[in-house]
C-alpha cells in the first residue's frame, strides 16, 4: 500500500475495530459475571428469583459502573493503539526534520533512510535528491572560487614578474616586454568582464536589449571582421548563408559576443592551412541554426559533456598561452539560453569540432 491516506484510513479502521471489539467482549464478560453473582437462580414467570447475592437495584448499579469501566478500558487501549500508529507515521517525519536541521548547519552529506513507497517515502527521496544537488553545488562553488583565484593570479604574476625584472635592470624596457605585460593585463581585464557577464547571466540579472535584426547583414559583418584574424593565422574562412534567413529579435551585442567567442576558439584551435566553415540555416518555425566548424584537433568524446563548464579547457596550457580565459563557452551557453535557444557541439578527435546554436523566432 503506497498511499498515505489509505494507510491512515486502514489504521483508523483497525483502531476503531479493536476499540469496539474490546468494548463488546468486556461488556459481555462483565454482564455474565454480574448476572451469575447477583442472580444465581433462574428466571420464573418474567421475574428473577434470587437465591442469594444482591437486589436488582444493586445489580443495575454495578452493571452501569462496569460499563463505564469497560468504556474507559477500551479508550485506554485504543489510545495506546492510536499512539503507536501515530508514532509509526511521525517517526520518518522526525528523521526528515533532524536531517533538515543538519543540512541547515552545513552537513550537506546528510541523507535519510526511509524504506517506504508512500508520500513520506517520496518526500524522503526528494529530500535526498535535494541534499545531493546542494552538496554538488557547494563542491562546484568551491572549485569555481579556486579556479577564479588561480586564473586571476596567473596574469597578475606574469605581469608583476616582468615589471620587477624591468625595475631591477635584469630586462631592458623594450617594446616586446611592454607588449607582453599589456597582453597579460588585457587577459586579466577580459577575465573580469567575462566573470561579471557570467554571474549576471547565471543569476538572471543580465537584461537583453532585443531589436529586429536582419541576420544576413548581421552575420556577414561579424564574418568580415573574423576573416582578418583568420588571415593572420593563414586559416581559410568559408561562409554559407540561406537566402531565406528571417529577421529575428535579438540582442545584437550579446549575439556578437557569442559569435566572437566561438570564432576566436575556432581560429585559436585551427592550425595554419586549416579551414573554418560558418553556416546559417533557416529552420522556419524552429528558427535559425548557426554552425561554426573547424578542422582543428577536435575534442575527446569523454570531455564533450564538460566543454561548456566554467574554466574547463581541453588543453590547459595551450588555451591559457593563446589568450583564452576558460569562460568563453560558458558565456555562450548562458547567452543563448537567455535568448530561449540552445547550443551544442559535435566533434571527432583529429578531425575538428562543430559548434552550433539555435535561435528561436
Secondary structure, DSSP 8 states (H G I E B T S, - for coil): ---HHHHHHHHHHHHHHHHHHHHHHHHHHHHHHHHHHH--S-EETTEE--SSS--HHHHHHHHHHHHHHHHHHHHHHHHHHHHHHHHHHHHHHHHHHHHHHHHHTT-TT--------SHHHHHHHHHHHHHHHHHHHHHHHHHHHHHHHHHHHHHHHHHHHHHHHHHTTSS---HHHHHHHHHHHHHHHHHHHHHHHHHHHHTT------EEEEHHHHHHHHHHHHHHHHHHTT-EEEEEE-TT--EEEE-HHHHHHHHHHHHHHHHHHS-TT-EEEEEEEE-GGG-EEEEEEE-S----GGGGGGTTSTT--SSHHHHHHTT--S-HHHHHHHHHHHTT-EEEEEEETTTEEEEEEEE--
